[in-house]
């Protein structure tokens, strides 16, 4: 029986949860049954090296200079003889200045769709692995018998554009999301498409995580002997790091001895650094940047903290649970999908005071930390069989979309 030809679409492979989820999925994919192409808007990112060799990486929709900030991108694109792409990059910059996340994505796509090439290869299925441009490109510019989109968060909380997305959802055969709460949000926004919505949990292999965690955690302060708090997050408004900083300040002022380490990059780094400077936390908060293998840091931390404003189903939290770390979450809409408050972690109000109260409990109560670790250790978090759900959606019968 001939192999089915599948196309995956994503924006890039930077060190975010969606990108990590995609490379994990591709590492477990059945290449005896499927031929897989991967289309990225930009062929860059920390996880690019983790794409399995069986995957055929297509030329990117935009040259590498496109990802640079606008001041660097324009001269670089012109120098490399991409004047039309330079025009596109300028338009995208202005499109992304104002509006909700959804409004910005729509305005950016309305510019980018005039400059990207159509994919002329016929596929058995196309899987757009991210909301926004990957879904829009998959619907508008790809020929496939089946079209599947992914929404990796709470549709309402993310502020996506329901009016614009409705026409795209109508052309998708299935829309996958990462938790029951996220599915409920989709149903509330698009009740007419309820039967198209499916929960596809992020794949997790605790055995792999534990093996990766055996490497040394190279903290920049190896001689420090206080408690270590860790967060893995894109440095963005969504992740609520600005909420947690006053909490760290309040607890340090009380005399609690701990350091907070943050793995990730993003647009809010300068703003966060200014806040750290203002609070005098330069010795207490440390940015670790991108880490190809963050698991030694997770395993070595005393508390894992995710102070987000909204999440889908945080992969970083799932991984911290699999490595049995005590967890502190703010009460974003899907927090209860991940941990049980007081049993496998603490869920606190989404305020600086709420974070301070919860973090203080965990820092001062060693017995609580041990009980959380023991409860987490009783669970099996492996779910590699989840991939069968996606195979079923890929293999479903459907008429071709042009």
N, C-alpha and C positions, 0 to 999 in steps of 0.2 A: 504494500500500500504506500503510495507516494506521501512524502512529508507535507504537512500544511505549512504555508508561508505566513509568518506573523510579523507585524511591525509594532514596535514599542516607540512611543513618542514622549519626550520630556524636554524641559528647557535646557538643563545642564546637569552636571553630576558633582555639584559642590557638596560640602559636608553637612547637608541638612537631613532631616528625618525622611522626607520623601525620597531623596536620592539614595539614602542608605537602604530604604525599603526596596527600591527598584533593583539595586545590584544584588541584594539578598535573594529576591525573587528570581533574577536571571541566573544566579549561581545554582539554584535548585531546579531550573527548568528542564524539561524532558527533550533533549536534543536528538533523541532517536525518533521522535514523533513530529518535531517541529523544526523548521528553519526559521531563524530569528534575525531580523534587521532591527537596528536601533537608530532612530532619528532624533538628534538633539538640535536645538537652536544654536547652541555653542558647544563645541567639543572640548570642554575643559572642566576642571573640578578635581578635587581630591580623590573622588571615587572612580574616576575614569580608568585608573589602573586596575580596578577590581572587576571590570567587565569581563566575563568569561571569554576565552578565545573562540568559542563556538559562535559567538554573536558577531554579526557583520555590522560594523559601525559605519553608517553612511556619512558622506560629507556633510558638514554642518550647514544649517540654513543661513548662518551669518559667519563672516570671517572672525578670527580670534580677536581682532582689534575692537570689535563691536562691544565686547563686555567691559571695556575700559570706561572710566568716568568720562563725561562729555568733553572735558577740556583736553583729555589725552586722546579720546577716540577720534575726534574730527580730524586733527592733523595726521594721525596714524592711518586712518582709512583713506584719506586723500593721497598720502604718500604711497600707499600700497595699491593705488589705482582702483578704489572702490567709491567713486563719487556718489552713486545712487544710494549705497548703503550709508554713507555719511549723511545724506539727506534724510534717510529713514531714521538714523540714530538721533538726529536733531528733533525730528517730529515726535519720536517716542519720549524724549526728555521732557518736552512741553506737555505731552499727553499725561505723563505720570506725576505732574506737579500737584494736582488738586483732585479731590473727590474721595469716595470710599475706595476700598481695595478693588471691588468689582467694577466700579466706574473707571478706575485707572486702567485695569486690565483690558476693558472693552475699548477704551480710547487708544491704548497702545496697539491692540490688535488691528484696529481700523487703519492704523498707519502701516504696521508690519505686513499685513496681508497683501499690500500692493507691491511688496519687494521680495517676498519669499517665492521659491519655485514650487510648482506642484510636483508631487511624487507620482511618476507615471507607471509605477510597478503595481500590478494587480496582486492583492493579498487576500488570503482567506479570512484574516482578522487584523484589525488595527486596534491597539490598546493605547489610548492617550492617558498617561499615568499621572496627570496633574491638571487641576482646574485652570481655567484661563486659556492662554495661547495654545498649549498642547491639544486641548479638546477642540478649540476653534480650527486649528490647522488640520486635525484628523478628520473633522467633518467636511471642511471646505476643500481640502487639497489632496486627499488620499482616496484611492479606489480600493474598497475592501468589501467582502461579503458580510462581514460582521464588524460593527464598530462599538467599542466599549470605552467609557470614560471613567476616570477616578476623581472623586472629591475627597481630599484628605483632611477634612475638618467639618465643624458645625457650619452648615451653609449660611445660616442666619447670622451667627456671630462673626463670620468672616466678612460679611458685608458684600457678598457677591451680587451681581446684577441679574435679578430674576427675569426682568423683561427681555433682556438680550439673550440670556441663557435658554429661555424656553424653546426657541426655535432650534437650538442645537441639541437639547435633550430629546426633542421630538425625532431627531434623525439618528440618535444612538439606540442600539439594541439593548444595551444594559449600562447602568451607572453603578459603580461600586464605591462603597465608602467603608470606613475603618472601625465603626462601632454602631451599636444599636441606637444610641442617642443621635449620632450623625445621620443615620438613616431616617429617624423620626423627623429631624429637621428638614430633610429633603422632601419627605411626604407632606409635611406642613406647607412647604413652599410650592410643591408641584403635585398635588393630589391626583391629577390626571395621569401621571406617570408612575404611580406607586408600584405597579407590578414590575417596573424596570429596575427598581432599586434593590441592591444586594449588599450584604455585609461581607467584606473580604478583609479579615484581620491581617495586620502586618505579620509576616513570617518571622519566627523566632526560634533559634537553636541554642538553648542554654549550654549544651556541650561545647559548641563552637566558641561562645562567649567566654566560658571558663578557661578554655585553652588560650584564647587571645589575652586573657587577663593575667596569665602567668608571667608575662614580660614585666620588667620593672617599671614603676610609675615615676617618671623623672620630674618630680615637683621642683620648682625653682628654689625652694627653701628646704632642702633635705634634712637639715638639722632641727627643724621645727617639730616640737613634740605635743602641741595642743591638738584640739579637734579640727578635722578638715570637713568642710561643707563643699559639695560639688554641684554645679549646674551645667548641663549641656544644652545650648540654645543658640539659635541665630540671634545676633545682637539687634533686635528689632522691638518695636513697640508691643507687638503681640506677646512677647515672652515675659513682660512684666519685671524685668530686672531693675527698672527704676522704682518699682514698688518695694522691692526687697532691700535696696540700699539704705533707706532710712531705718529699716528694722535692724540691719547689721550695725549701723551707727548707735542705735539705742542700746543694743546688747553689749557692744564694746564699752560704751559709757558706763554700763553697770558693772563692768569688770570681767565679763565672760571672755575666756581665752579661746579663740577659734579663728581660722582663716577661711575665706570663701574663694573658691577657684571656679572660673567660668571658661568652658571650652566652646569655641565658636567664633565666627566672624559676622559682620553685618553693618548696616548703615548707621546704627546708633552708637557706634563705639566712641566717637568723639564726645557726644552728648553725655554718655555714661561716665567717661573719664573726667569730664568737667564736674559732674555730680560727685564723683569720688573725691576729687580735689577739694570741692567745696565742703564736704563732710569730713575731710581729713582722714580718709580711709586708705591712703596709698599703701600702707603696710599690711592692710587686712584683706584687701580684695585684689585678686591676681587674674589677669586674662591670660589664658594658655593658648589662644589662637586655635587654628585647625589642628586636629590630631587624627592621623590615619588610623591609629588604634587607641581609642579613648578608654578601653575596658580596664587596663591596669589602674587608671585614675578612679574609675567607678569602684573597683574592688577595694582600693585603699582608702576611700573616703569613709567618714563616720556617719554622714547624713547626705542623702541626695535630695536637693530642693528644686522644685519647678514652680516658680511664682507666676505662671502665665495668665494672661487675660482670657485667652481661649486656646483650645487644642482640639484636634480630632481624637486620635488615640496615640498619645506620645510614645514613640518608639524608645526614646531615651528612658522614660519611666518604666516601660516594659522590661528593658534591659537591666535597669537598676533592681527591679523586682527579681529577675532571674538570678542576679548576683547577690540577692538577699541583703540589700542595703536599706536601712530605715529611710522612709520617704516622707517628704513634706510637700503637699500640693495646695495651691489656692483653689477656691471652690469654683473653677471654671466648669462649664456645662457638662463636660464628659469626665470630670474627675472621679465620680462614683462608679464609672464604667471600669476604672482601672484599679482603685484600691478601696478597701473597706476601712472607713475612718475608725481609728483606735485599734484596729486589728492587724492590718498590713501597712499602715502608715497614718499620717494625720492630714486631714483636710481642714484648711483654715480660711477665714474670710479674706477676700481679695483686697486687703488694705495693708499698709505698712504695719499697723498695730496688730492685725491678725497674724501676719508673718512673724512679727517679733514674738508674740505669745507662743505660737507653735514651735518656733525654732528654739526658744528658751527652754520649753519643756524637754525637747529632744536633747539639747546640749547638757542639761543638768540632770537628767534622769537616765542613768546608764541602764537600769533595769528595764525601762521602757524600750530603749534601743534594742536590748537583747531579746525581749519578748517579740518585737516586730520582726527581727531577723529570724527567730525560730519559727514564727508563723509563716513567713515567706518561704522558708526552707521546706515546709511541708507540701508545697504545691509543685506541680510539674507544669512548666510554662512552655514546653515545646509544642508547636502547632504546625509542623511542616506539612501535615495533611491538608491544610487550608488551600494549598495550591490546586487541589482537585476541583474546588469551586470555580477557579478561573478557567481551568481546562474545559469544564462543562459549559461555561459561557462562550468560550472561544469556539467550541465545537457545535454549538446550537445551529439549527437550520435557519437561514434567513435569506431574503432576496438581496441582491447586490445594491450598494449605495454608490452613486456616482457623484 
